[in-house]
Amino acid sequence: ERKGGMSKSKVFRSNVTMASSHGAAAFASRQYGTMMSLKPAALSRLSHFAPSWDLHPTDCDGTFASIIDEFNVRPEGKRALTKCQEDVQRVKASFSLVQKVSGPVVVKVCLIVLGVMGIVILLDASVEDHGDYQHLAHLDHLATSMEHSGSCAALCHAVDDFVKASPHVAKMAGIHQVYWTETSCECSNPSPSWLEVAKEVALTEEHQPHELQLVCYPNEDCTGTVTSVALMNIHESVREDAQADLVYTLIVVVLMVIFALAFMHALNKVNTRMLHPLWNILDDMASLRSLEAVRMTNFQPASNMLKDLQHSGKKRSTCRRLLRYSKRSGQWACESKKEDDVKELADLRLSLSTMRAALRSWAKYVPPYLLKSLYRSGVEATVGFHENEVSILFCDIDGFREMCRDRSPKEVLTLLSLVHGEVSNAIEAQVGTLLEFVGDEVLAVFNAPNEVVDHEEHAVESATDVLERADRLGVRMRCGVHSGKVLVGNIGSQTRIKYGVLGDSVNVAARLKSLNSHFATCCLVSDESLEEADDLHKSYVARPVGNLVLKGRKSATKVWEVRARRQSSSQTLAKTYDAHRRAFELFIARRFGEARPLLAEVCRSLKGRMGSVDIPSQHLLHLCDKYLKEPPPAEWDGSESMSKK
């Protein structure tokens, strides 16, 4: 209305014909557009209401009062008019917001600037000029050194230089036996009391006492025995300082005025560039919310759909009416204004909070890095793969079925939550991606979707961390780690997908995890993962279990048991595992007689530590006895086929 220069009666009268011919829906849409430019989303939102409207023609005479009466008859007209009034209130609130915000902010900034000025002035006043005192001290030392030489002229010349170098005007100076004035310089012996002489000279001066300054040596405050005194006229310097302060204050005031004007101008821009786009964002969010509601309830009659969509809006309009009536009666005026001023921002904050909660919930189902990648790219996810070199970690709880037999479902869920939480923390600490939980089993991948340098080492480190965390919970874990090329990407159909990995390397990691039960170990790692890890035997307590041909494969895989980090293990355990490694090398080299005593020692050492037979060393010991009796064929490479998964 302000832009078009039209009164309400003219605006309504110009639309009466349209209301008669096209019905209340077209009239409400066009009338809504006169108050605030409608976006396509808002028009589509109003179009959802059209099927339920009665499109009989109006019989009003075109006056403002008759149109209001017509709106009171039609529920749809009431809602359209209420929406127009709300938009007008938003426009008014946006203009008043600039005034209400700008005033206090400008005042606060000005007060801060004045406070800074005061602090600067105080700090500047606390800094004193000691140049005259230092010069006087130098002259005093010079006079002391020349006291017996009797060179009065040289001392007078030095005093003249002191007077010329000083920023103030010197009235008199008494330094030992030298008495200097503006008209003469003479020596007297013995030296008089220069402090008394300076005071007498000060009485004869025309300037005020605060414009004269006494400089004494050796006591700067002119107490005790004083050997040298100078009387300085600081009138000019005080005057210059005062002028500088006035100029400084004037500049600050001018800058504050310029800042206030610039700030008001900037806020006016904010009103047009920020608040109005915020309304558009709210309209888009409301449109999305409406579309979702229509999709979910498209089987309902139009009237019921309208009721569901406008349920919350009616509550808000009722609150606004109460506030409006209380505002007319003079009650709660400040509260209603404050609520109108920040309503758009509050709605946006609520919408963003809801979106944030949804994204957080989504991130618990989808790997966070993948979620961030999709958000940044702005591209819809589709089914697809690409080949990538990754490290895969499988782990689960050893003896989980037996643990569940004597526990209630709630206790099992609590146990799984604790274990899965620790496993997740261990994987995320090494920049891994947790793909899925399958019962007590966890699948994680390193170097996909985010790139991880030395992903093999990160995977092994994560597995050892899982073992340590589970041990603190009193749970025994089984871990399998393997590195290789797999297909990485989105798996599923066009309507339902998940991020995952496919390939033989995934099966190898799963086989290694299951083989822990066969060898009574906790963590088995393939040679493909360990051969890339730098300083393996310096970082981990590890030993080879064997060259195993896993089920479903034809080639052998060298499998290692990784016990723990060396820094957290005892030296005895590390030496035992190193002996097992040397024995395995002898075993592969067909030197069974040399390998047997080492394996026997390892078996005895680990049996004493763990209280049970060490299966890896015991198994190799049996093979040594077997091959000592019946040597293997010439093509034997130390591999062993595994019949079970």
C-alpha positions as CSV (number, residue, x, y, z in Angstrom):
1,E,0.0,0.0,0.0
2,R,2.9,2.4,0.8
3,K,4.6,1.6,-2.5
4,G,1.5,1.8,-4.7
5,G,0.0,4.8,-2.9
6,M,-3.4,3.1,-2.8
7,S,-5.8,3.1,0.1
8,K,-7.3,-0.1,1.5
9,S,-10.7,0.6,0.1
10,K,-9.3,1.1,-3.4
11,V,-7.3,-2.0,-3.2
12,F,-10.2,-4.1,-2.1
13,R,-12.6,-2.5,-4.5
14,S,-10.3,-3.2,-7.4
15,N,-10.4,-6.9,-6.6
16,V,-14.1,-7.4,-6.0
17,T,-14.8,-8.3,-9.6
18,M,-12.0,-10.9,-9.5
19,A,-13.4,-12.3,-6.3
20,S,-16.8,-12.7,-7.9
21,S,-15.6,-14.4,-11.0
22,H,-12.7,-16.5,-9.8
23,G,-13.8,-17.2,-6.3
24,A,-12.3,-16.6,-2.9
25,A,-9.1,-18.5,-3.8
26,A,-8.1,-16.2,-6.6
27,F,-9.1,-13.2,-4.6
28,A,-7.1,-14.2,-1.6
29,S,-4.0,-15.0,-3.7
30,R,-4.2,-11.6,-5.5
31,Q,-5.0,-9.7,-2.3
32,Y,-2.1,-11.5,-0.5
33,G,0.2,-10.4,-3.4
34,T,-0.7,-6.7,-2.8
35,M,0.7,-6.9,0.7
36,M,3.9,-8.8,0.0
37,S,5.3,-10.3,-3.2
38,L,4.4,-13.9,-3.3
39,K,6.9,-16.6,-4.2
40,P,5.9,-19.6,-6.3
41,A,6.1,-21.7,-3.2
42,A,3.6,-19.5,-1.4
43,L,1.2,-19.6,-4.4
44,S,1.5,-23.4,-4.6
45,R,0.8,-23.5,-0.9
46,L,-2.4,-21.5,-1.3
47,S,-3.4,-23.7,-4.3
48,H,-3.7,-26.7,-1.9
49,F,-6.6,-25.0,-0.2
50,A,-8.5,-24.2,-3.4
51,P,-10.4,-27.5,-3.8
52,S,-12.3,-27.0,-0.5
53,W,-13.4,-23.5,-1.2
54,D,-17.0,-22.6,-2.1
55,L,-16.7,-20.6,-5.3
56,H,-20.2,-18.9,-5.3
57,P,-20.0,-15.2,-6.4
58,T,-20.1,-12.4,-3.8
59,D,-23.0,-10.0,-3.5
60,C,-21.1,-7.1,-1.8
61,D,-21.4,-3.6,-3.2
62,G,-17.6,-3.0,-3.3
63,T,-17.2,-1.0,-0.2
64,F,-14.6,-1.8,2.4
65,A,-17.2,-2.7,5.1
66,S,-19.1,-5.1,2.8
67,I,-15.9,-6.9,1.8
68,I,-15.0,-7.3,5.4
69,D,-18.4,-8.8,6.1
70,E,-17.9,-11.2,3.2
71,F,-14.6,-12.3,4.6
72,N,-16.2,-12.9,8.0
73,V,-18.7,-15.3,6.3
74,R,-16.0,-17.3,4.4
75,P,-13.4,-19.2,6.5
76,E,-10.9,-19.1,3.6
77,G,-11.3,-15.3,3.4
78,K,-10.6,-15.0,7.1
79,R,-7.4,-16.9,6.7
80,A,-6.3,-14.9,3.7
81,L,-7.0,-11.6,5.4
82,T,-5.2,-12.8,8.6
83,K,-2.2,-13.7,6.4
84,C,-2.2,-10.3,4.8
85,Q,-2.3,-8.6,8.2
86,E,0.5,-10.7,9.5
87,D,2.7,-9.7,6.5
88,V,1.9,-6.0,7.1
89,Q,2.9,-6.4,10.8
90,R,6.2,-8.1,9.7
91,V,7.0,-5.1,7.5
92,K,6.2,-2.7,10.3
93,A,8.3,-4.8,12.7
94,S,11.2,-4.8,10.3
95,F,11.3,-1.0,10.1
96,S,10.9,-0.6,13.9
97,L,13.6,-3.2,14.4
98,V,16.2,-1.0,12.7
99,Q,15.3,1.9,14.9
100,K,15.3,-0.2,18.1
101,V,18.5,-2.0,17.4
102,S,20.5,0.9,16.0
103,G,19.9,3.3,18.8
104,P,21.2,1.2,21.7
105,V,24.1,-0.2,19.6
106,V,25.3,3.3,18.6
107,V,25.1,4.5,22.2
108,K,27.0,1.5,23.5
109,V,29.7,2.0,20.9
110,C,30.0,5.7,21.7
111,L,30.3,4.9,25.4
112,I,33.0,2.3,24.6
113,V,34.9,4.9,22.5
114,L,34.7,7.4,25.3
115,G,35.9,4.9,27.8
116,V,38.9,4.1,25.6
117,M,39.6,7.8,25.3
118,G,39.6,8.1,29.1
119,I,41.9,5.1,29.5
120,V,44.3,6.5,26.9
121,I,44.3,9.9,28.7
122,L,45.0,8.3,32.0
123,L,47.8,6.2,30.6
124,D,49.3,9.2,28.8
125,A,49.2,11.2,32.1
126,S,51.0,8.4,33.9
127,V,54.0,8.7,31.5
128,E,56.4,11.4,32.8
129,D,59.2,13.1,30.8
130,H,62.5,12.5,32.6
131,G,64.7,14.1,29.9
132,D,65.4,17.3,31.9
133,Y,66.3,15.2,35.0
134,Q,68.7,13.1,33.0
135,H,70.4,16.1,31.5
136,L,70.7,17.7,34.9
137,A,72.3,14.5,36.3
138,H,74.8,14.5,33.4
139,L,75.7,18.2,34.2
140,D,76.1,17.3,37.9
141,H,78.5,14.5,37.1
142,L,80.4,16.8,34.7
143,A,80.6,19.5,37.4
144,T,81.9,17.0,39.9
145,S,84.6,15.8,37.6
146,M,85.7,19.4,36.8
147,E,85.4,20.7,40.3
148,H,89.2,21.1,40.8
149,S,90.1,22.1,37.3
150,G,88.4,25.5,37.7
151,S,87.1,25.6,34.1
152,C,83.9,27.7,34.8
153,A,83.5,28.6,31.1
154,A,83.3,25.0,30.0
155,L,80.6,24.3,32.6
156,C,78.6,27.4,31.4
157,H,78.9,26.2,27.9
158,A,77.6,22.8,28.9
159,V,74.6,24.4,30.7
160,D,73.9,26.5,27.6
161,D,73.7,23.2,25.6
162,F,71.4,21.8,28.2
163,V,69.0,24.8,28.0
164,K,68.9,24.6,24.2
165,A,68.2,20.8,24.2
166,S,65.3,21.1,26.7
167,P,61.8,21.3,25.3
168,H,61.0,23.8,28.1
169,V,62.2,27.3,28.8
170,A,64.9,27.4,31.6
171,K,64.7,30.3,34.0
172,M,67.7,29.4,36.2
173,A,70.1,26.5,36.9
174,G,72.4,25.9,39.8
175,I,74.9,23.1,39.4
176,H,77.5,22.9,42.1
177,Q,79.4,26.3,41.9
178,V,77.8,27.3,38.6
179,Y,74.8,29.7,38.6
180,W,73.1,30.2,35.3
181,T,70.3,32.6,34.4
182,E,68.8,33.8,31.1
183,T,71.2,36.8,31.1
184,S,74.4,35.5,32.7
185,C,76.4,32.5,33.9
186,E,78.9,32.7,36.8
187,C,80.7,30.5,39.3
188,S,80.5,31.0,43.1
189,N,82.5,29.3,45.8
190,P,81.2,27.9,48.1
191,S,77.9,26.9,46.4
192,P,74.7,28.4,47.9
193,S,71.5,26.5,48.5
194,W,70.2,26.3,44.9
195,L,66.8,25.1,46.0
196,E,66.2,28.3,48.0
197,V,67.5,30.4,45.1
198,A,65.1,28.6,42.7
199,K,62.2,29.3,44.9
200,E,63.0,33.0,45.1
201,V,63.3,33.2,41.3
202,A,59.9,31.4,41.0
203,L,58.3,34.1,43.1
204,T,59.5,36.8,40.7
205,E,58.0,35.0,37.7
206,E,54.7,36.1,36.1
207,H,53.5,32.6,35.4
208,Q,51.3,30.4,37.6
209,P,52.9,27.9,40.0
210,H,51.6,25.0,37.9
211,E,53.4,26.4,34.9
212,L,56.8,26.2,36.6
213,Q,58.7,23.0,37.3
214,L,61.6,22.3,39.6
215,V,64.1,19.7,38.5
216,C,66.4,18.5,41.3
217,Y,69.4,16.1,41.5
218,P,70.1,13.7,43.0
219,N,66.5,13.5,44.6
220,E,64.0,14.1,41.8
221,D,61.3,15.1,44.4
222,C,63.6,17.9,45.7
223,T,64.0,16.4,49.2
224,G,67.1,15.9,51.2
225,T,70.5,17.3,50.0
226,V,70.2,18.8,46.6
227,T,73.4,19.6,44.6
228,S,71.8,20.7,41.3
229,V,68.6,22.5,40.6
230,A,66.9,23.8,37.4
231,L,63.7,26.0,37.2
232,M,61.8,25.3,34.0
233,N,58.9,27.2,32.4
234,I,56.5,24.5,31.1
235,H,53.7,27.0,30.0
236,E,54.2,26.4,26.3
237,S,54.2,22.6,26.6
238,V,51.1,22.5,28.8
239,R,49.4,24.8,26.3
240,E,50.4,22.5,23.4
241,D,49.2,19.4,25.2
242,A,45.8,21.0,25.9
243,Q,45.4,22.0,22.2
244,A,46.3,18.4,21.2
245,D,43.7,17.0,23.6
246,L,41.1,19.3,22.1
247,V,41.9,18.3,18.6
248,Y,42.0,14.6,19.6
249,T,38.5,14.9,21.2
250,L,37.1,16.8,18.2
251,I,38.4,14.1,15.8
252,V,36.9,11.3,18.0
253,V,33.5,13.1,18.1
254,V,33.5,13.6,14.4
255,L,34.4,9.9,13.8
256,M,31.6,8.8,16.2
257,V,29.0,10.9,14.3
258,I,30.2,9.4,11.0
259,F,30.1,5.9,12.5
260,A,26.5,6.5,13.7
261,L,25.4,7.6,10.3
262,A,27.2,4.8,8.6
263,F,25.8,2.3,11.0
264,M,22.2,3.5,10.5
265,H,22.7,3.3,6.7
266,A,24.1,-0.3,7.1
267,L,21.1,-1.3,9.2
268,N,18.8,-0.1,6.5
269,K,20.6,-2.3,4.1
270,V,20.3,-5.2,6.5
271,N,16.6,-4.6,6.7
272,T,16.2,-5.0,2.9
273,R,19.0,-7.6,2.3
274,M,18.6,-9.8,5.3
275,L,15.1,-9.7,6.8
276,H,13.2,-10.0,3.5
277,P,15.3,-13.0,2.4
278,L,14.6,-14.6,5.8
279,W,10.9,-14.3,5.0
280,N,11.5,-16.1,1.7
281,I,13.4,-18.9,3.5
282,L,10.6,-19.3,6.0
283,D,8.1,-19.5,3.1
284,D,10.2,-22.2,1.4
285,M,10.4,-24.2,4.6
286,A,6.7,-23.9,5.1
287,S,6.1,-25.0,1.5
288,L,8.3,-28.0,2.0
289,R,6.4,-28.9,5.2
290,S,3.1,-28.5,3.4
291,L,4.2,-30.7,0.5
292,E,5.2,-33.4,2.9
293,A,1.9,-33.2,4.7
294,V,0.0,-33.4,1.4
295,R,2.0,-36.4,0.3
296,M,1.3,-38.2,3.6
297,T,-2.4,-37.4,3.8
298,N,-3.5,-37.3,0.1
299,F,-6.2,-39.8,0.8
300,Q,-8.1,-37.5,3.2
301,P,-10.8,-35.0,2.1
302,A,-9.6,-31.6,1.2
303,S,-11.3,-30.1,4.3
304,N,-9.5,-32.4,6.7
305,M,-6.2,-31.8,4.9
306,L,-6.7,-28.1,5.3
307,K,-7.5,-28.6,9.0
308,D,-4.3,-30.5,9.5
309,L,-2.1,-28.0,7.7
310,Q,-3.6,-25.0,9.5
311,H,-3.8,-26.5,13.0
312,S,-0.6,-24.9,14.3
313,G,-1.4,-21.6,12.4
314,K,-4.7,-21.3,14.2
315,K,-3.0,-21.6,17.5
316,R,-0.5,-18.9,16.6
317,S,-3.3,-16.6,15.3
318,T,-5.2,-17.0,18.5
319,C,-2.1,-16.0,20.5
320,R,-1.7,-13.0,18.3
321,R,-5.3,-11.9,18.8
322,L,-4.9,-12.1,22.6
323,L,-1.7,-10.1,22.4
324,R,-3.3,-7.6,20.1
325,Y,-6.3,-7.1,22.5
326,S,-3.9,-6.8,25.4
327,K,-1.9,-4.3,23.5
328,R,-5.0,-2.2,22.9
329,S,-5.7,-2.3,26.6
330,G,-2.1,-1.2,27.5
331,Q,-1.0,-4.6,28.9
332,W,2.0,-6.6,27.8
333,A,2.9,-4.1,25.2
334,C,6.6,-4.5,25.5
335,E,6.4,-8.3,25.4
336,S,4.3,-8.3,22.2
337,K,6.6,-5.9,20.5
338,K,9.6,-7.9,21.4
339,E,7.9,-11.1,20.2
340,D,7.0,-9.4,16.8
341,D,10.6,-8.1,16.4
342,V,12.3,-11.4,16.6
343,K,9.6,-13.7,15.3
344,E,11.2,-14.3,11.9
345,L,14.6,-15.0,13.4
346,A,13.0,-17.3,16.1
347,D,11.1,-19.2,13.4
348,L,14.3,-19.6,11.4
349,R,16.2,-20.7,14.4
350,L,13.6,-23.3,15.2
351,S,13.6,-24.6,11.6
352,L,17.4,-24.8,11.6
353,S,17.4,-26.6,15.0
354,T,15.0,-29.1,13.6
355,M,17.1,-29.6,10.5
356,R,20.2,-29.9,12.6
357,A,18.6,-32.6,14.7
358,A,17.6,-34.5,11.6
359,L,21.1,-34.3,10.1
360,R,22.5,-35.5,13.4
361,S,20.1,-38.4,13.4
362,W,21.0,-39.1,9.8
363,A,24.7,-39.0,10.6
364,K,24.1,-41.9,13.0
365,Y,22.9,-44.0,10.1
366,V,25.3,-42.8,7.4
367,P,29.1,-42.3,7.7
368,P,29.6,-38.6,8.7
369,Y,32.2,-38.0,6.1
370,L,29.9,-39.3,3.4
371,L,27.1,-37.1,4.7
372,K,29.4,-34.0,4.5
373,S,30.5,-34.9,1.0
374,L,26.9,-35.2,-0.2
375,Y,26.0,-31.9,1.5
376,R,29.0,-30.1,0.0
377,S,28.6,-31.5,-3.5
378,G,24.9,-30.8,-3.7
379,V,24.4,-33.9,-6.0
380,E,21.9,-36.5,-5.3
381,A,23.4,-39.9,-4.4
382,T,23.0,-42.7,-7.0
383,V,24.1,-46.3,-7.3
384,G,27.7,-46.7,-8.4
385,F,31.1,-48.1,-7.5
386,H,34.7,-47.4,-7.9
387,E,37.8,-49.4,-7.2
388,N,40.0,-48.4,-4.3
389,E,42.8,-49.7,-2.1
390,V,41.5,-49.9,1.4
391,S,42.1,-51.6,4.8
392,I,39.1,-53.5,6.3
393,L,38.5,-54.2,9.9
394,F,36.0,-56.9,11.1
395,C,35.5,-57.4,14.8
396,D,32.9,-59.0,17.1
397,I,32.5,-60.3,20.7
398,D,34.1,-63.7,21.3
399,G,31.5,-66.1,22.8
400,F,28.7,-63.7,22.3
401,R,26.0,-66.4,22.2
402,E,27.1,-67.9,25.5
403,M,27.1,-64.5,27.1
404,C,23.5,-63.8,26.0
405,R,22.1,-67.0,27.4
406,D,22.0,-65.9,31.0
407,R,21.2,-62.2,30.3
408,S,17.9,-60.4,29.7
409,P,17.4,-58.5,26.4
410,K,17.9,-55.2,28.2
411,E,21.3,-56.4,29.6
412,V,22.4,-57.6,26.2
413,L,21.4,-54.3,24.7
414,T,23.4,-52.4,27.4
415,L,26.4,-54.6,26.8
416,L,26.3,-54.1,23.0
417,S,25.9,-50.3,23.5
418,L,29.0,-50.2,25.7
419,V,31.1,-52.3,23.4
420,H,29.9,-50.7,20.2
421,G,30.6,-47.3,21.7
422,E,34.2,-48.2,22.5
423,V,34.7,-49.8,19.1
424,S,33.3,-46.7,17.4
425,N,35.6,-44.4,19.3
426,A,38.6,-46.5,18.5
427,I,37.8,-46.5,14.8
428,E,37.1,-42.8,14.6
429,A,40.3,-42.0,16.5
430,Q,42.2,-43.5,13.6
431,V,40.1,-41.7,10.9
432,G,38.3,-44.9,9.9
433,T,34.7,-45.1,8.6
434,L,32.3,-47.3,10.5
435,L,30.0,-48.9,7.9
436,E,27.6,-51.0,9.8
437,F,26.7,-53.1,12.9
438,V,25.5,-56.6,12.4
439,G,24.5,-57.9,15.8
440,D,27.7,-57.9,17.8
441,E,29.8,-57.6,14.6
442,V,31.3,-54.3,13.4
443,L,32.6,-53.5,9.9
444,A,34.9,-50.6,9.3
445,V,37.0,-49.4,6.4
446,F,40.0,-47.2,6.1
447,N,40.8,-44.9,3.1
448,A,37.2,-44.7,2.0
449,P,35.3,-42.5,1.5
450,N,37.9,-40.1,3.0
451,E,41.6,-40.6,2.0
452,V,43.8,-41.9,4.8
453,V,47.6,-41.9,4.4
454,D,49.1,-45.2,5.7
455,H,45.7,-46.7,6.1
456,E,47.2,-50.1,6.8
457,E,48.9,-48.8,9.9
458,H,45.8,-47.0,11.0
459,A,43.7,-50.1,10.7
460,V,46.1,-52.2,12.8
461,E,46.4,-49.5,15.4
462,S,42.6,-49.3,15.5
463,A,42.4,-53.1,16.1
464,T,44.8,-53.0,19.0
465,D,42.9,-50.1,20.5
466,V,39.7,-52.1,20.2
467,L,41.3,-54.9,22.2
468,E,42.5,-52.6,24.9
469,R,39.1,-50.9,25.3
470,A,37.3,-54.2,25.3
471,D,39.7,-55.6,27.9
472,R,38.8,-52.7,30.2
473,L,35.1,-53.7,29.9
474,G,35.9,-57.3,30.6
475,V,35.0,-58.4,27.1
476,R,37.1,-60.5,24.7
477,M,37.0,-59.4,21.1
478,R,37.9,-61.0,17.8
479,C,39.5,-58.8,15.1
480,G,40.5,-59.4,11.5
481,V,42.4,-56.9,9.4
482,H,43.2,-57.1,5.7
483,S,44.2,-54.6,2.9
484,G,43.4,-54.9,-0.7
485,K,41.4,-53.5,-3.6
486,V,37.6,-53.5,-3.3
487,L,34.6,-51.9,-5.0
488,V,33.6,-48.9,-2.9
489,G,30.3,-47.0,-3.4
490,N,26.6,-46.9,-3.1
491,I,24.9,-50.4,-3.1
492,G,21.2,-51.0,-3.6
493,S,18.4,-49.9,-5.9
494,Q,17.4,-46.5,-7.3
495,T,15.1,-45.9,-4.3
496,R,17.1,-47.4,-1.5
497,I,20.9,-47.4,-1.2
498,K,23.6,-47.8,1.4
499,Y,27.3,-47.0,1.3
500,G,29.5,-50.2,1.4
501,V,32.3,-52.2,0.1
502,L,32.4,-55.4,-2.1
503,G,35.2,-57.7,-3.0
504,D,37.4,-60.6,-2.1
505,S,39.3,-58.5,0.4
506,V,36.1,-58.1,2.5
507,N,35.7,-61.9,2.7
508,V,39.4,-62.3,3.7
509,A,39.0,-59.9,6.6
510,A,35.9,-61.8,7.7
511,R,37.7,-65.1,7.5
512,L,40.6,-63.8,9.6
513,K,38.2,-62.6,12.2
514,S,36.6,-66.1,12.4
515,L,40.0,-67.8,12.5
516,N,40.7,-66.3,15.9
517,S,38.5,-69.0,17.4
518,H,40.5,-71.7,15.7
519,F,43.9,-70.3,17.0
520,A,42.6,-68.9,20.4
521,T,43.8,-65.5,19.4
522,C,42.2,-62.0,19.4
523,C,43.6,-60.2,16.4
524,L,44.7,-61.7,13.1
525,V,46.2,-59.5,10.4
526,S,47.1,-60.4,6.8
527,D,50.6,-59.8,5.5
528,E,49.1,-57.3,3.0
529,S,48.3,-55.0,5.9
530,L,51.5,-55.5,7.9
531,E,54.1,-55.3,5.1
532,E,53.0,-51.7,4.5
533,A,53.3,-50.7,8.1
534,D,56.6,-49.1,8.9
535,D,58.7,-50.6,11.7
536,L,56.2,-53.3,12.4
537,H,58.2,-55.3,15.0
538,K,59.3,-52.0,16.7
539,S,55.7,-50.9,17.1
540,Y,53.7,-54.1,17.8
541,V,54.1,-57.4,19.5
542,A,53.3,-59.7,16.6
543,R,54.1,-63.2,15.3
544,P,53.3,-65.2,12.1
545,V,50.6,-67.8,12.6
546,G,51.1,-69.5,9.2
547,N,50.7,-69.3,5.5
548,L,47.0,-70.1,5.3
549,V,44.8,-70.9,2.3
550,L,41.5,-69.5,3.4
551,K,38.3,-71.1,2.4
552,G,37.2,-69.9,-1.0
553,R,40.7,-68.9,-2.0
554,K,43.4,-70.7,-3.9
555,S,46.5,-68.7,-2.9
556,A,48.0,-68.7,0.6
557,T,47.9,-65.6,2.8
558,K,50.5,-65.0,5.5
559,V,48.6,-64.4,8.7
560,W,50.0,-62.6,11.7
561,E,48.8,-62.4,15.2
562,V,49.0,-58.8,16.6
563,R,49.0,-59.0,20.4
564,A,49.4,-55.4,21.5
565,R,51.6,-52.3,21.2
566,R,55.2,-52.9,22.3
567,Q,55.2,-49.9,24.6
568,S,52.3,-51.3,26.6
569,S,53.6,-54.9,26.8
570,S,56.3,-56.5,28.9
571,Q,59.7,-57.3,27.5
572,T,59.3,-61.0,28.2
573,L,56.2,-61.2,26.0
574,A,57.9,-59.3,23.2
575,K,61.0,-61.6,23.3
576,T,58.7,-64.6,23.2
577,Y,56.9,-63.4,20.1
578,D,60.2,-62.5,18.5
579,A,61.4,-66.1,19.2
580,H,58.2,-67.4,17.6
581,R,58.9,-65.3,14.5
582,R,62.5,-66.6,14.2
583,A,61.2,-70.2,14.6
584,F,58.6,-69.6,11.8
585,E,61.3,-68.4,9.5
586,L,63.3,-71.6,10.2
587,F,60.1,-73.6,9.7
588,I,59.5,-72.1,6.2
589,A,63.2,-72.8,5.4
590,R,62.6,-76.5,6.1
591,R,65.0,-76.3,9.1
592,F,62.5,-78.2,11.4
593,G,65.1,-79.4,13.8
594,E,66.3,-75.9,14.6
595,A,62.8,-74.5,14.8
596,R,61.4,-77.2,17.1
597,P,63.3,-76.1,20.3
598,L,62.4,-72.5,19.8
599,L,58.7,-73.4,19.4
600,A,58.8,-75.6,22.5
601,E,60.3,-72.8,24.5
602,V,57.6,-70.4,23.2
603,C,54.9,-72.9,24.0
604,R,56.1,-73.3,27.6
605,S,56.5,-69.6,28.1
606,L,53.1,-68.6,26.8
607,K,51.4,-71.6,28.6
608,G,52.8,-70.3,31.9
609,R,51.6,-66.8,31.2
610,M,48.1,-67.5,29.9
611,G,47.4,-70.8,31.8
612,S,46.4,-72.7,28.7
613,V,48.1,-74.2,25.6
614,D,49.3,-71.7,23.1
615,I,47.7,-73.1,19.9
616,P,49.8,-71.3,17.2
617,S,53.2,-72.5,18.6
618,Q,51.8,-75.9,19.6
619,H,50.4,-76.3,16.1
620,L,53.8,-75.5,14.5
621,L,55.5,-77.8,17.0
622,H,53.3,-80.7,15.8
623,L,54.1,-79.9,12.2
624,C,57.8,-79.9,12.9
625,D,57.5,-83.4,14.5
626,K,55.5,-84.5,11.6
627,Y,57.9,-83.2,9.0
628,L,60.9,-84.5,10.9
629,K,59.5,-88.0,10.5
630,E,58.1,-87.5,7.0
631,P,59.7,-84.6,5.1
632,P,57.3,-82.5,2.9
633,P,57.5,-82.7,-0.9
634,A,59.9,-80.5,-2.8
635,E,57.1,-78.1,-4.0
636,W,56.0,-77.5,-0.3
637,D,55.8,-73.8,0.5
638,G,54.6,-74.0,4.1
639,S,51.0,-73.3,3.2
640,E,48.1,-74.9,5.0
641,S,44.5,-75.1,3.7
642,M,41.7,-74.1,6.1
643,S,38.5,-76.1,5.6
644,K,36.3,-73.9,7.9
645,K,35.4,-70.2,7.6
